Amino acid sequence: MREPTYFILTALLDGPLHGYAIISQVAQLSSGRVRLAAGTLYAALDRLTAEGMLRVVKEEIVSGRARRYYGVTEPGTVAVRAEADRMAAAAALVTHRRRPIVATAVMAV
C-alpha cells in the first residue's frame, strides 16, 4: 500500500471527513511528511471508492459546491490494519535486532 493511501484510510478511521479535512488530517498524522494536492486526493478517493475501501456517506452543497464526506468501509479498515501490522513486523526486524559486538584487536608492542 502506498503511503498516501495508508494515511487517507488512517485519517478516516475515526469517522467521515470531507476532502479538505482529509488533506489536513493526513498532514497532521504524517507530521507534515505527506502533503496531498487536491487533484491527487480526489483521484485517490475515486480509486479507493471504486475498490470498495471508502464510501460517500454524505453530500451537501457549500457555497454552491458539492462537498462529499467519505467514510472507510470494513474492507478499508481491514486493509489499513493489515498494512499497519506489516509495517510493524518490518520495523521489528530492525528495532529488535541486537547490535553485533565488534571486537577490536589489541596489539602488543
N, C-alpha and C positions, 0 to 999 in steps of 0.2 A: 504494500500500500504506500502510495506517495505521501510525503509529509503534509502537503496542504489538505489532502483528503482526510488524513488522520486527525488533523486539528479541526476541520469543519465538523466531522462527526463528533469529536470530543466536545466541541462548543455547544452542540445540540443535546448532549446527554441530560442536561438539567431542565430542558424544556424548549419549546419552539422559539425561534428568533427570525427576524427579517434580515435581509441582506446586509445592511449597514451594521446592524448589531453583530452579525456573524463575523464580518471583517474586523470589528473592534475586539470581539472575544478571542478570535484566532491570534491577533497581535498580542493580546494580553497573555493568553495561555502559553505562547511560544516566546515570551519575553522579548517581543519585537523582532524575532528572527524570521517569522513568516508574515509577510505583508501581502495581502491579496488585492489585486486590482479588481475593479468591479466586473470587467469582462471575464477575467479568469474565474472569479467566484461564480458568476451566473452560468458559465459553461460547466463548471464542476457541479453546481446544483442541478442543472438539467440532466447531466450524466448520472449522478447519484440517484435522482428521482426515477430515471428510466431503468436503473439497475435494481430498484426496489429498496434502496438503503435509506432514502428520505421520502417524505410525502409533504404535499402542501396541506397545512392544517387550517389555514385561514387566509382570506384575501380581503383587503379593504382599499378604499381609494383615499389617498392622502395628497392634498394639493393637486388634484387632477391626475394623479399617477397611481397605478396599481402597486400595492405593497403586499407581498406574499410572505407568509410565515411558514417556515419549514420545520418539520419535526423528524427526528430519527425513528426509523422503524425497528422492529425486532431484529431483522436480518442486519441492519446497520449497526445496531448495538452489539450483536454477536461478532460482527466483523471488526469493529474498533477494539473490542475487548480482546479478541484473538491477536490482533496486531500488538496491543499493549503487552500481552503475555509473551509474544515472540520477541519483542524488543527487550523485555526484562530478562529473558533467558539468554539473549545475546550479550547483554550488559553483564550478566553474571559470569560469563566466560572471562571477562576482564577483571571485574571487581573482586571476584572470589579466588582468583589465581594468586598463588603465593609468588612473591618476588624471589627469583633464584638467588642463591647466595653466590657471590662472586668471590672466588678465592684469590687472594693476592699472594704472590710469591715473595718470600723474604730471602734475599740473597746474603749469604755470609761473606764478609770481606776479609 
